[in-house]
Amino acid sequence: MDEDAGVQLSLLGGFVARERSPDPHSGVVLAAQLPVARVLIESSLPHLDRIFDYSVPAELDAEATPGVRVKVRFSGQDLNGFLAERVATSDTPKLTPLSKVLSAVAVLTPEVLALARAVAERCAGSVSDVLRVAIPPRVAKLDKEYLEARSGLPAGAAPEAPASPGPSLLAGYQNGAAFLSHLAAGGSPRGVLNALQGFGPASWHHQLAQAMAHCHASGRGAIAVVPDQRDLLLLEAAAADVLPAGSFVRLTAEDGPSIRYANFLRVLSGEVRVVLGTRSAAYAPIADPGLFCLWDDGDDNHVERRAPYQHSRDVLLLRAEAQGAAMLLAAHSRSPEAQRLLNSGWAQPIHPERSVARSLTARVISTADSYESALDPLARIARLPERAWSTAKEALTRGPVLVQVARTGYAPSLACQRCREIARCPACSGPLMQSMHGSGMEPLTACRWCGTPETDFHCSTCGGHELRRVVVGATRTAEELGKAFPQFPVISSSGEHVKASIPDKPAVVVATVGAEPLAPSGYAAALLLDGDAQLRRESLRAEEGTLRRWFNAAALVRPAQDGGVVVVTADESAAVAALVRWDPAGYAEREFALRAELGLPPAVRIASITGSQSAVAGFVAALDLPDSVRTVGPAPLGLDEDYRTLLFFPFGQARQVTARLRSLKAANAAKKLPGVQVRCDGLDVL
């Protein structure tokens, strides 16, 4: 195979061999029809991100169908891959035969392969890395059972029972009725939904389930992608109310390899056409897709943690465009990316009329406004102002109270009491923190990085010996509120102990952002603490992300007509004003206009190139970019030795720029030059 591999790799250098059929003197009897298999090898190496030709032995002819998993010999190694297609001839003079067909189940459909290629092109990544997410790991026993079951089935799948969507949950929403009716009639509308409630029969999960039921009633399939397991359980319960039993499955790694792969095979067979899940569900091979839904596209959990770092929103947008399906982006807030789709006319807004919003949302009070400041002059510096304390005290007589905090732990950040410098570990210079190791024990001061205990603090700046808490975590907050309200239980939801729901009983619920449990009848009140700490984060998306988390928490509170109150403790800002007015659309319009004026994403696209200083400089110099591409850097990344250069480029030239990034990565990898990390549209690079 070494010789054959060298022949195939020579194509990378531009030396294309003349077209020849598979070698008739190789000693292997080849398939009579279409004897060439085009294989996509599973490899993260950029220069192997291409199709390689292999011959098909006659004994593998029946099993070697497009989409199956195969094993091939490449450069002296046995590698796995996917058979993309069968053809009659090849440009490669000598072909190595396929070693083995791992399974006769065609897990890679042409539509998913085309989607993986589109995602790889958009993200300047490799198709193999995308397919690693799209297709779950094989479970051999399930493959065997699947093939046996399929061989005994009659031609044609049994028709599914029709869905029962029920009364419209988008009544009072602009374009809501038109979206559902168009969907039920077999159309492909595209909408951006601003949902109002996170609990009850009119919640976001019931709205998404109803949209999927309308699509199912039209005879088409649907996919809904959510950020995490808690949201998935809510959506699954809502779908069970409007979709026939057995008509949908969920795809998530949380279920384990066997259950996940079994559900994947059910979708692949066409047995079910509605899929609920997390990131990987965006690639589910459903038959005749009619609707793609995405909940809360601003959540970081939608971003794949491995290369090419694709976002679920981009995957579903590419798929909806390619397959002519409907698209529904839904959230309590509105991301600038969703606003860009609205501004371009690609999608239409589905937002509530003002009267509907007033009737379904809580009253929002800012402790920074002039009226509250006059009543309580210390409100701006107090972590729990008088208004927040009195609101919690009154609301606890009617139901649970949510307290949202920024950080987990006891005291995750400490500083010198005298000079206010951040307290550092003498061993590794990491930040000091305090944590609790058991009830009734004093907090332990230790390094957050290396864990070394600190029993005799000495400030290197001023020589002080006393510490102060810069940030108070969820554990410390729960302890303080437990003392303030001793007659009520205190429930903590943070870190590794996140609760999905809590009873409809008076209680103080302390939760970190994103870990707020669901109260079946809604919270009587919510206190949004540490707002200024969240807004001060050094990130382009700090204010946008903080507002999104505020809306998500406020949507769990009962309407104002039922006594629901939300108190936000932060200085005046555009985000606070948008929350008080409950105006996510207005904030998104303003934010996107500012980004467009400054030439920042998502008004333009961005790519980050990270590596050693010389590698980054050489990579950028070799790109030969158009003049319209703005380059910033290279700049050092903190204490690391890595450097980063940012590329800003318009959407009209995105295909050209990403193609150049991909080809240069492959060329450098083939030459064994120092590698760089390339990320497109990263949420954390600015």
Secondary structure, DSSP 8 states (H G I E B T S, - for coil): -HHHHHHHHGGGGT-----B---TTSS--B-SS--EEEEEE----GGG-SEEEEE-BGGGTTT--TT-EEEEEETTEEEEEEEEEEES-BSSSS--B--EEEES---S-HHHHHHHHHHHHHHT--HHHHHHHHS----HHHHHHHHHHHHTS-SS----------S-S-TTBTTHHHHHHHHHTT---EEEEE---SSSTTSHHHHHHHHHHHHHHTT-EEEEE-SSHHHHHHHHHHHHHHS-TTSEEEE-GGG-HHHHHHHHHHHHHTS--EEEESGGGGG---SSEEEEEEE-TT-GGGB-SSTT--BHHHHHHHHHHHHT-EEEEEESS--HHHHHHHHHTSSEEE-B-HHHHHHHS-EEEETTSHHHHHH-TTTTT-SS-HHHHHHHHHHTTTS-EEEEES--SSBSEEEETTT--B-B-TTT--BEEEE--STT---EEEETTT--B-SS---TTT----EEEEE--HHHHHHHHHHHSTTS-EEEEBTTB--SB--SS--EEEEETT---B-TT-BSEEEE--HHHHHTSSSTTHHHHHHHHHHHHHTTB--GGGT-EEEE-S-S-HHHHHHHHT-HHHHHHHHHHHHHHHT-TTSSEEEEEEE-HHHHHHHHHTT---TT-EEEEEEE-TTSS-EEEEEEE-GGGHHHHHHHHHHHHHHHHHTT----EEEES-TT--
